[in-house]
Amino acid sequence: FNLHLTGDVHAVGLAHNLLAAFIDNSICKKNPLGIDPLAVNWRRVVDVSDRALRNIVTGLGGSENGIPRETGFDITVASEVMAILALAENLAGLREMLGRIIVATNGQGRAVTAEDLKAAGAMAVLMKDAIKPTLMQTLEHTPVFVHAGPFANIAHGNSSIIADRIALKLAEYVVTESGFGADCGMEKFMDIKCRYSGLRPDCVVIVTTVRALKMHSGKFRVVPGKPLSKGLVEENIDALEEGSCNLAKHIENAKLFGIPVVVAINRFHTDTEKEIKTLQEKALSFGADDVSVSKVWEKGGEGGIDLAEKVVKNCEKEKNFSFLYPDEWDIKKKIETIALKVYGAGKVEYAAQAEEKIKTYTGWGFGHLPVCMAKTHLSLSHDPLLKGRPQGFVLPVRDVRISAGAGFLYPLCGDMRTMPGL
């Protein structure tokens, strides 16, 4: 993706930043929409993790260069345009959703949209090819659609509705990924993507590893780029059993939606037979409908036959799909339902800014929108250091933002950032 694999990220970045240019141009050219420069919420994006761009000042150098104001950059996958690409049903729908994007408020506190700025049509033109899924293939020639790329810790973290619908026309079984885990991407798949697509899953596959669950015992610290602790690559049944509570919660989360669950153990060569057997028993005791040891990494498709057969079998089971919450619930009730039921929190605390935003969005008539929680993917909680299955913690919501074009509200939990550092 970062090397222009499909072009989607590049197109999203261009369309997003074009809208940002429209905003500043309108303010500079006598501000006919009455935009409050201090109330512009549309930041720019770039596909590089760059903490120095989180907070910047633009428009320096005199009136010819615009009006000075504080703003910043987000990572491109955090753009609402990316979320729209993944949720749009067709080009006309994409154009309409882009027009609904709220970029600022005016002096009277009313929302200013991309449609008001007359930017949405040009944005749609830049997206007219990106809306088509890219057809690729695995090394074994299995067809794969690669489309969109919203991150599940910020946006909804799913492939596009268009890709899923085309795939369902072409194949008997379609596997679609939801990013990070049953607390992030899967919950958003069910409550946001399924709500808009009308599609319902037949089975949930939860992928786990022995070493990940040993890490969730809290006894080991994993640092990207550094060698793993010996306890993660050597047999350690105690750590595996202690950390398996994390898997238990992911299975429980999937079951909240009434769908059968198959646990896929992604096997590494360092895993021992005793560890694999222990994990299989644990998964079944936690309520999984089936469990399979996947050796796709080692053997390719042959190593996934057992998993595929078990998924097919469980797809035939009776489903009782339901959303976690109805549209008509108020914003806080939706947030708290996700926090308590999916994350295991004891309560939710709102910063003053979040309280004010909730009041504003409700007044604007957006209280019916689903909620897309922005939180760390490194823990079931908001705190990346809380491993395993944290319970009873306080979930802090410091801000609530609106993606009116994509059709959801996204609360920011804890120190969640929309522009990572390297």
C-alpha positions in Angstrom: 0.0 0.0 0.0 2.7 2.4 0.9 4.5 1.7 -2.4 1.5 2.8 -4.5 0.3 -0.9 -4.8 -3.2 0.1 -5.9 -3.2 3.8 -6.1 -6.0 4.1 -3.6 -4.0 5.9 -0.9 -2.6 8.4 -3.4 -6.0 9.2 -4.7 -7.5 9.6 -1.2 -4.6 12.0 -0.3 -5.1 14.1 -3.3 -8.9 14.4 -2.9 -8.5 15.2 0.8 -5.9 17.8 0.4 -7.8 19.4 -2.5 -10.7 20.0 -0.1 -8.2 21.5 2.4 -7.0 23.9 -0.3 -10.6 24.9 -1.1 -11.2 25.8 2.5 -8.1 28.1 2.8 -8.8 29.6 -0.6 -12.4 30.5 0.4 -11.2 32.1 3.6 -8.6 34.1 1.7 -11.0 35.2 -1.0 -13.2 37.4 1.3 -14.7 34.3 3.1 -18.1 34.3 1.5 -19.3 31.3 3.6 -18.3 33.1 6.9 -16.0 30.2 7.9 -14.6 30.7 11.4 -10.8 30.1 10.9 -10.6 28.9 14.5 -13.3 26.3 13.8 -11.8 24.5 10.8 -11.6 20.8 11.6 -10.4 19.5 8.2 -6.6 18.9 8.5 -4.3 17.9 5.7 -3.0 14.3 5.2 0.2 12.6 4.1 1.1 8.9 3.9 4.2 9.3 6.1 4.3 8.9 9.9 5.6 12.3 10.9 5.0 13.6 14.4 6.4 17.0 13.5 3.4 17.7 11.3 0.8 17.0 14.0 0.4 20.7 14.8 1.5 23.4 12.4 0.7 27.0 11.4 -0.2 27.7 7.7 -0.7 30.9 5.7 2.5 32.6 6.8 4.2 35.2 4.6 1.6 37.9 4.0 -1.9 38.1 2.6 -0.9 36.6 -0.8 -0.1 33.3 1.0 -3.4 33.0 2.8 -4.6 33.6 6.4 -2.4 32.3 9.2 -4.1 29.7 11.3 -3.3 26.6 13.3 -3.9 23.2 11.7 -2.0 19.9 11.3 -1.6 16.7 9.4 -3.1 13.2 9.8 -2.0 10.0 8.3 -3.8 9.4 4.9 -5.6 6.2 6.0 -7.2 8.3 8.8 -8.9 10.5 6.2 -12.7 10.5 6.1 -12.3 10.2 2.3 -10.7 6.8 2.8 -13.6 5.8 5.1 -16.1 7.0 2.4 -14.2 5.0 -0.3 -14.8 1.8 1.7 -18.5 2.5 2.5 -19.7 4.0 -0.9 -21.9 1.8 -3.0 -21.2 3.4 -6.4 -19.8 6.6 -8.0 -23.0 8.6 -7.5 -23.1 7.6 -3.8 -19.4 8.5 -3.4 -20.1 11.9 -4.8 -23.0 12.5 -2.5 -21.0 11.3 0.6 -18.1 13.6 -0.3 -20.5 16.5 -0.4 -21.7 15.8 3.2 -18.3 16.1 4.7 -18.3 18.8 7.4 -15.1 20.8 7.3 -15.8 23.8 9.7 -18.5 25.9 11.3 -19.4 29.5 10.5 -19.7 32.5 12.8 -23.2 31.3 13.7 -22.1 27.8 14.7 -23.6 26.2 11.6 -21.8 23.4 9.8 -19.9 24.1 6.5 -19.7 21.2 4.1 -17.6 20.2 1.0 -20.8 20.8 -1.0 -21.0 24.4 0.3 -17.4 24.9 -0.9 -18.3 23.3 -4.3 -15.3 21.0 -3.9 -17.1 17.6 -3.8 -17.4 17.2 -7.6 -13.7 17.7 -8.2 -12.9 15.3 -5.3 -15.1 12.7 -6.9 -13.3 13.1 -10.3 -10.0 12.4 -8.5 -11.6 9.2 -7.0 -13.3 7.9 -10.1 -10.7 5.2 -10.8 -9.9 4.5 -7.1 -13.5 3.4 -6.6 -12.8 0.3 -8.7 -11.3 -2.6 -6.6 -7.9 -3.8 -7.7 -8.0 -7.5 -8.8 -4.8 -9.3 -7.7 -3.9 -12.9 -6.9 -2.1 -15.0 -4.3 1.0 -17.1 -5.2 -1.5 -19.9 -5.7 -3.6 -17.9 -8.1 -6.6 -17.3 -5.7 -8.3 -14.1 -6.8 -8.1 -11.2 -4.3 -9.7 -7.8 -4.3 -7.5 -5.1 -2.7 -9.6 -2.0 -2.1 -9.4 0.9 0.4 -7.4 0.9 3.6 -9.0 2.6 6.6 -7.1 1.8 9.8 -9.3 0.0 12.4 -7.9 1.9 15.4 -9.0 5.2 13.8 -11.7 4.4 11.2 -13.7 1.3 10.6 -10.8 -0.9 9.3 -12.5 -2.9 6.6 -12.2 -3.5 2.9 -14.8 -1.9 0.7 -18.5 -2.8 0.4 -18.0 -2.7 -3.4 -15.3 -5.3 -3.3 -17.3 -7.6 -1.0 -20.4 -7.3 -3.3 -18.4 -8.0 -6.5 -16.6 -11.0 -4.8 -19.9 -12.4 -3.7 -21.1 -12.4 -7.3 -17.9 -14.3 -8.4 -17.3 -16.9 -5.7 -19.1 -19.2 -3.3 -17.2 -18.1 -0.2 -15.7 -14.7 0.4 -13.3 -14.0 3.2 -13.1 -10.3 4.1 -10.7 -8.9 6.7 -11.6 -6.5 9.6 -8.5 -4.9 11.0 -6.8 -5.6 14.4 -9.3 -7.6 16.4 -12.8 -8.3 17.6 -12.7 -5.2 19.7 -11.7 -2.9 16.8 -12.3 -3.9 13.2 -14.8 -6.7 13.9 -17.1 -4.6 16.0 -17.0 -1.8 13.4 -17.6 -4.4 10.6 -20.8 -5.5 12.4 -22.1 -2.2 13.6 -21.0 0.1 10.8 -20.2 -1.8 7.6 -23.0 -4.4 7.9 -25.5 -1.6 8.8 -24.7 0.2 5.6 -24.2 -2.7 3.2 -27.1 -4.9 4.3 -24.8 -7.9 4.2 -24.5 -10.3 7.1 -21.6 -12.6 7.9 -22.0 -16.4 8.1 -18.9 -17.0 10.3 -16.2 -15.2 12.2 -12.6 -16.4 12.0 -10.4 -15.2 14.9 -6.7 -15.7 14.2 -4.5 -16.2 17.2 -0.9 -17.3 17.9 0.7 -19.0 20.8 3.3 -16.2 21.2 0.7 -13.4 21.1 -1.2 -14.9 24.0 2.0 -15.5 25.9 2.7 -11.8 25.4 -0.8 -11.0 26.8 0.3 -12.6 30.1 2.0 -9.3 30.7 5.3 -11.0 31.4 7.0 -10.0 28.2 7.6 -6.7 26.3 7.6 -6.9 22.6 9.5 -4.1 20.7 9.3 -4.0 16.9 12.7 -4.7 15.3 14.2 -6.3 18.5 14.6 -10.0 19.2 11.7 -11.7 21.0 12.1 -12.7 24.6 13.0 -16.4 25.1 9.8 -17.0 26.9 7.9 -16.2 23.7 9.8 -18.6 21.5 10.4 -21.4 24.0 7.7 -23.6 25.6 5.9 -21.7 28.4 2.5 -23.1 29.3 2.0 -20.9 32.3 2.3 -17.7 30.3 0.1 -19.1 27.5 -2.7 -20.0 30.0 -2.4 -16.6 31.7 -2.6 -14.7 28.5 -5.4 -16.8 26.9 -8.0 -14.6 28.7 -7.4 -12.2 25.8 -8.6 -14.8 23.3 -11.6 -15.6 25.6 -12.7 -11.9 25.3 -12.4 -11.8 21.6 -14.5 -14.9 21.2 -17.1 -13.4 23.6 -17.1 -10.2 21.5 -17.8 -12.2 18.3 -20.6 -14.1 20.0 -22.3 -10.8 21.0 -23.4 -10.6 17.4 -24.9 -14.1 17.1 -22.4 -15.5 14.6 -20.5 -18.9 14.8 -16.8 -18.5 15.7 -13.8 -20.5 14.3 -10.4 -19.9 16.0 -7.5 -20.3 13.6 -4.2 -20.9 15.4 -1.5 -19.5 13.1 1.3 -21.9 13.9 5.0 -20.9 14.1 7.9 -23.4 14.0 8.7 -22.5 17.6 5.3 -23.6 18.9 5.4 -27.0 20.8 2.8 -29.7 20.5 1.9 -29.2 24.1 1.3 -25.4 23.6 -0.9 -26.1 20.5 -2.9 -28.7 22.4 -3.4 -26.4 25.4 -4.5 -23.5 23.1 -7.0 -25.7 21.2 -8.5 -26.9 24.5 -8.7 -23.3 25.8 -10.4 -22.0 22.6 -13.1 -24.6 22.8 -13.6 -24.0 26.5 -14.1 -20.3 25.8 -17.0 -21.0 23.5 -15.5 -21.2 20.0 -17.5 -23.4 17.7 -14.4 -24.9 16.2 -10.6 -24.5 16.2 -8.0 -25.3 13.5 -4.3 -25.2 13.3 -3.3 -23.1 10.2 0.0 -23.9 8.5 -0.5 -21.6 5.6 2.7 -19.7 6.4 4.6 -23.0 6.1 2.7 -25.0 3.5 0.6 -22.5 1.5 -3.0 -23.4 0.6 -2.4 -27.1 1.6 -1.8 -25.9 5.2 -5.2 -24.2 5.3 -7.5 -27.1 4.1 -8.6 -28.1 7.6 -9.4 -24.4 8.5 -11.3 -24.0 5.2 -13.4 -27.1 5.8 -14.3 -26.0 9.4 -15.3 -22.5 8.2 -17.5 -24.0 5.5 -19.1 -26.3 8.1 -19.8 -23.5 10.5 -21.2 -21.2 7.7 -24.1 -23.7 7.5 -25.0 -23.2 11.2 -28.0 -21.2 12.2 -27.2 -17.5 12.8 -29.0 -14.9 15.0 -27.3 -11.7 13.8 -28.0 -8.5 15.7 -26.3 -5.1 16.0 -24.9 -4.1 19.4 -27.2 -1.0 19.5 -30.1 0.5 17.5 -29.8 3.8 15.6 -32.1 5.6 17.9 -30.0 5.3 21.0 -28.3 8.5 22.0 -24.5 9.0 21.4 -23.4 8.4 25.0 -25.4 5.2 25.3 -23.8 3.8 22.1 -20.3 4.7 23.4 -20.9 3.2 26.8 -22.4 0.0 25.3 -19.3 -0.6 23.3 -17.0 0.4 26.2 -18.6 -1.9 28.7 -19.7 -4.9 26.5 -16.8 -5.0 24.1 -13.8 -3.5 25.9 -14.7 -4.6 29.5 -14.6 -1.1 30.9 -16.4 -0.2 34.2 -17.4 3.3 33.2 -16.8 6.1 30.6 -15.5 9.6 31.5 -15.9 12.4 29.0 -13.7 15.5 28.8 -15.4 18.8 28.5 -14.6 19.0 24.8 -16.2 15.7 24.2 -19.3 16.7 26.1 -19.6 19.9 24.1 -19.2 18.0 20.8 -21.9 15.4 21.7 -24.3 18.2 22.5 -23.5 20.0 19.2 -23.8 16.8 17.0 -27.1 15.9 18.7 -28.4 19.4 18.0 -27.3 19.1 14.3 -29.4 15.9 14.0 -26.5 13.4 13.9 -27.3 11.5 17.1 -28.6 8.6 15.0 -25.2 7.8 13.5 -23.2 4.7 14.5 -20.1 5.2 16.6 -16.6 4.4 15.4 -14.3 4.3 18.4 -10.8 5.5 17.9 -8.5 3.6 20.3 -5.3 1.7 20.5 -5.1 -1.7 18.9 -2.5 -2.9 21.4 -5.0 -3.6 24.2 -8.7 -4.3 24.7 -8.7 -1.1 26.6 -7.5 2.5 25.7 -4.2 1.9 27.3 -1.6 -0.1 25.2 0.1 -1.3 28.4 -3.0 -3.1 29.7 -2.6 -6.6 28.4 -4.7 -9.7 28.7 -8.3 -9.0 29.6 -8.5 -5.7 31.6 -11.8 -5.2 33.5 -13.5 -2.4 35.3 -11.2 0.3 34.1 -12.3 3.9 33.3 -12.4 4.6 29.5 -11.5 8.3 28.9 -13.2 10.0 25.9 -11.2 13.2 25.3 -12.9 14.3 22.1 -15.7 13.3 19.7 -15.3 14.0 16.0 -17.8 13.7 13.1 -17.5 12.0 9.7 -20.9 13.1 8.4 -19.9 12.0 4.8 -18.9 8.5 5.8 -21.8 8.3 8.3 -20.3 7.9 11.7 -19.1 9.7 14.8 -15.7 8.8 16.2 -14.8 9.3 19.8 -11.0 9.6 20.6 -10.2 7.4 23.6 -7.1 8.0 25.7 -4.0 9.2 23.9 -5.1 7.9 20.5 -3.4 9.9 17.7 -4.4 10.3 14.1 -0.8 11.0 13.1 1.7 8.4 14.3 5.4 9.1 14.6 8.1 6.8 13.1 
